[in-house]
Amino acid sequence: MKKSAIVLLLIAAMVMPLFAQGAKEAAPAAQSAATTTITWWAFPTFGQAVPGEYEKSVIAKFEAANPGIKVKLETIDFQSGPDKITAAIEGGTAPDVLFDAPGRIIEYGRNGKLVSLDSLFTADYRKDVNNDELLNACSDGKTYWMYPISASPFYMGINKEMWEKAGALQYVNLQGDRSWTTDNYVKALKALHDAGFVGGSVYCGGQGGDQGTRALVTNLYDARIANSDFTKYTIDSPEGIKGLKLLKDLVDKKYLDAGTDIVASGELQLFSQQQIASTICWGTSNAKNYASKDFTALSVPFPSADGKPVLEYLVNGFCVFDNKDAARADAAKKLITFICDDKSVGPESVVKTGAFPLRSSFGDLYAGNDEYKLLASWTKYYGPYYNTMKGFSTMRTAWWNMLQQIFLGTSSVEQAAGDYVTKANAAVK
Amino acid sequence: MAVQKTISHRIQRQQDIVSYLFMLPMFIFFIGFVLIPMGMGIVTSLFNYTMSDFTFVGFKNYVNLFQDKVFLRSIKNTLIIVVVSVPLVTVFSLWVASVAYKSTSTVASWTRAIFYLPVVTGTVPVVVVWKWIFDKYAGILNYICKGLGIIDQNIAWLGNQNTAIWCILTILFTTSVGQPIVLYISALGNVDSSITEAAEVDGASPLRTFWQIKWPSIMPTTLYVVVITTINSFQCFALIQLLTSGGPVYSTSTVMYYLYQSAFTLYQYGYANAMGVVLAILIGLFSTLQFKTMKTNVDY
């Protein structure tokens, strides 16, 4: 009997921690009568060396200004973060606040997982932003799901010394806004090839940084990824096919490398190691992360047939998950407006993202920085924001597979583009 | 006598209760994290289950699966991985173990340590190293092959549809042989030496001693190695996810990877669960076949 009692005690000791953990988690719920606790999941978008460092300082300021609200921070990474969010949404444990880009956020909103942020897009706010393309990027056409803070273009980077040595720099326009043509791009690639350099890599080993390859393909002959009312994907247009054929030809001639085994991060490393002479995934953030002391990286827009590029761009912003708790939703909205709009924290947060503010009232946050002045001048080249289209996820998966088929020659350009469009458009319906 | 019997029954019952109580925590976890999710997976595979929809569609997901070229390609790739890796891993680990177990304990320990290293290192560091080896620009494989005159231009080993799956198989092989080698060394060491010595005295050749004495004796270990390697090969995912994303041109897409992509990238949970059910059936069939064909030879 004594032995059995000891055994039962041992079992209890094994099982009790489980209940104790439950009780521990229940404790904050009891506190919530006095304070509202919200959770903020953050990707490493504020560019600091230690993930979450800036977010923690913002939370401290926010909690000081809002004593009734507590914010729990959880940092996530770009590799596993999206899966974690999906699992949390389906498991009913989604965070209250998420900082991300429109591609995923609008998808969550369209599927009824988010709180509408229409009330934050006041007439004053819209007037302050004064850019319909950027505002439209935050909505699915009916509801605003993302509250934006900053935006920046995606562009190309070239290794100045390599291009100079190969005599290719003469084909780049280094005056004004540096816009240049497809013809000159091809001439430059030939010069680089003749000098023994690899002009660049059209990476297509996966989804990472795929906007770069789309920008390259579409700009070559003024094609569009989608039609103007975002109801159809259209790279099978004559302009799209022509662009893809040129790219295939450049790869076959070895002017460009087909990066069927790498994604954008791999291509950026090759650029940084001077294995390739240009990158098609340059941006304010990558220019910092992949900077090298061994060469000068020049920022240029994508080359286009008529010298007027259509640029892809990043919009950073916040969304609020619908956790069926009005108090938490209100607290989350307060937090995101504090980060984006507070007179001191707002501009600081924008600078931390390394991008440009949406609010014109923030003024020039990079005064005296010629590089940022150049990048700001490219705002006029921002194209239609198709990342919020239905079927965007399916389109992305099909995109790099299409490029692989073309470069490896398993399908003709027309066949591969046709298959891609069929797959992507099936997901639009 | 009757009283003694009653006391004995009571003690027995108490011991049973205590035993079951010991099992209870694990049983709760098994029900909560294995049985219930399995049941939910089967049920939701009959629904058009997405982020915003949950409509009963019967066997439509299964019908669509077998019309989906990428899924069929993924099944083919998965079967190639299983068919190639299982015999290779089993034969190689048996060979290494049969050499190592007769060596000194230092050699045996070193063998175990070397082959077990990739198992304990973890998938990500292993993949990083292999990525360097296969790298098109600075990879050592290209360097060696060019040095030996096998190739004249660098190859994107992971970016070529003819070589990518073999690269995956190579990595899978190195990460899979560790445990079987350790098990085989242990199993061979446990074979009754009096029987092998008797066979040798009777004039049996080393090969005959191996096939007729040792091989039947280590059959339970072989069965375990084969079944576990089969299941691991069927569930090959992390290598694909970290190295090729199923490409190029779906040449390394496996059922597990396509399942993940459908669920987490495209939010088609019902469709992904249908793939999970098909995969479970395939694994079940293979495992049953292995038990049926190998069990008769097991000599305890």
Interface residues (C-beta under 8 A of the other chain):
Chain A: S4 V7 L8 I11 M14 V15 L18 P82 D83 T86 A87 I89 E90 E107 Y108 R110 N111 G112 K113 C204 G205 G206 Q207 D257 A258 G259 T260 D261 I262 V263 L270 Q273 Q275 S393 T394 R396 T397 W400 N401 Q404 Q405 L408 T410 A427
Chain B: Q14 V18 L21 F22 L24 P25 T50 M51 S52 F134 K136 Y137 A138 A156 W157 L158 G159 N160 Q161 A164 T244 S245 G247 P248 V249 Y250 Q261 A263 F264 T265 L266 Y267 Y269
